[in-house]
Amino acid sequence: MTHPLKLKQITLIGVGLIGGSFVLDLKRLGLVEKVVGVDLDADNLARALERRVIDAAFEQVCSESIHGADLVLIATPVATLPAICRTLAPLLAPHTLVSDVGSTKQSALAAFAEYLPQHLPHCIAAHPIAGSDRHGALAAQFGLYQHKKLIVCPHERQDSDGLKTLEALWQAVGAQTYRMSAAEHDAVFAAVSHMPHMIAYAYVHQIADHPDGQTYLDFAASGFRDFTRIASSHPAIWTDICLANKTSLLDLLAGQQQQLAYLQALLQSGDADALYHYFEEAQHTRDDWQARQ
């Protein structure tokens, strides 16, 4: 008996950690017969074919790469979504689901609505909460999504059957699925993902720009490494994300400046008690969060 979720073909646009790990697990589970990879990087496609992340490769979106797809998964930087959707518009079969994995969902829904208006019921804005600072086909791995969260942001014209199918595919690879509005999603992830990246990049810049910065780096150890790890993330990806979610980030940056000003005032006044309580409150907040993970 054929599994009700089994797809004949997934076309993966952008063959890297996120999309590659998703299709690897689906292939291992027998839930997809064929994965077609589309990527601008020919070497990356070659690695993906060697590792059997994908079964066929194309360097551009074309009728041959899309034909037969039950799902087109767009796993490229968020700023590329409008152009990709424009190219997809005349190529999609009526039943084909289109989804993304980007971390800004208002921009994704706007691209779907503008460039795929006739197909919009079958367009699903999604965001898997997993990743690393590695990228490309060689980063794809089995089991990446076990016990990870997957957010979907339904829209007013959403086809419920397609939405349930996509959620079931992500659940099959181990993800726990949640639904929220695109606006709520973008506010949440500006706070817990996008802003930490901006702060990490900013602090690395502060050290690098200092006249003695190289000496500081020579003696940096685990504290610096742990705090700045995400500053090794791909600059193109994070440029796109931050610009797509700039309204939420501008509010958070203003709030961070207030926090730093408060710390500066405590140091200038030498208020040890207030500084201790400030650190203690932050410690408790993080420890409580860590205990729930």
Secondary structure by P-SEA (a helix, b strand, c coil): ccccccccbbbbcccccaaaaaaaaaaaaccccbbbbbbccaaaaaaaaaacccccccccccccccccccbbbbcccccaaaaaaaaacccccccbbbbbbccccaaaaaaaaaccccccccbbbbbbcccccccccccccccccccbbbbbbbcccccaaaaaaaaaaaaaabbbbbbbcaaaaaaaaaaccaaaaaaaaaaaaaaaaccaaaaaaaaccaaaaaacccccccaaaaaaaaaaaaaaaaaaaaaaaaaaaaaaaaaaacaaaaaaaaaaaaaaaaaaaaaac
